[in-house]
Amino acid sequence: MSEQDAAQEAAEWVGAFLTRRREQIAQRWADATLFRTVFTLSRDESVEACKTVIDALATVATSGRLDDITAPAFGTVRDQLGRMAASRAWTGSSSAQIADEVADLREPVTSVLREEVTDQSDAAAQDSLLALTVLMGTLRLVIMETTLMAGEELIERQRQQLMEVATPVISLWENIVAVPLIGTLDSARSQVVMESLLDAIVAQRARYAILDITGVPTVDSLVAQHLMKTVAAARLMGAECIVSGIRPAIAQTIVQLGIDLSSVITRATLADALAYALGQQGVEFSSGPATGAGTR
């Protein structure tokens, strides 16, 4: 028998073994950390989840694709164990810890195999043990891949939430809203700013929107382009946009870059922008001394 034929025969034997000893393996896996920490209320539910994974592994083994993480049957494994590993990651477990928990599944199934094989020195038995080891190693890779993808999705969601928190829309006066920008203004954040501002314009029926860039460290052509798009979008919603917080250094940079902001209303400070918007609405206010100051 050729090496390839022997490997295929061992893989098929492992598939039949997993199907045959499904119940025993599932009972042992249900006590493993990975399953026990997810299915905390029902052990029966944990056992059924184990059986689903074992059936998928048996299908992979029978197909002979022991080391192929793209094998169709691994889709079931990703759905079942992947969600479990992801839930462990969301509760604070590290990738290394999850990898160890998946690796711990190998010993129970190997023990069941050794109980069934009487002569472990037999070549066929050794081939079967090797096939099972390869299969469990591939299982670990599949789960790690799924866990990492879930981690990336979690990071992306957190990044989106942070951007939303970092770009609040403030109601300064009736019909006047403002967005104080702090930090670098990239494409992704600019999109969040635009969406948040437009939503606020609709919700508060704002006629004036102030974009305050006092906290933006630098303004280049890309940042200016983002600002112009936001101003244009606000105008389409019926609101006049005012850009405030343009410091002398930023003003010089804008001039040197040849950026044309002539169509945009600009003011040096947020207070100046608010004063302009109030004046446009006919609101009278005093810029004299603060209340309580002595007068003669």
Salt bridges, closest charged atoms under 4 A:
GLU23 OE1 - LYS51 NZ 2.72
ASP31 OD2 - ARG43 NH2 3.07
GLU48 OE2 - LYS51 NZ 3.65
ASP55 OD1 - ARG22 NE 2.83
ASP68 OD2 - ARG65 NH2 2.68
ASP100 OD1 - ARG140 NH2 3.86
GLU101 OE2 - ARG88 NH2 2.40
GLU115 OE1 - ARG21 NH2 3.74
GLU115 OE2 - ARG28 NH2 2.81
GLU116 OE2 - ARG20 NH2 2.25
GLU116 OE1 - ARG21 NH1 2.94
GLU145 OE1 - ARG78 NH2 2.91
GLU156 OE2 - ARG159 NH2 2.97
GLU240 OE2 - ARG235 NH2 3.47
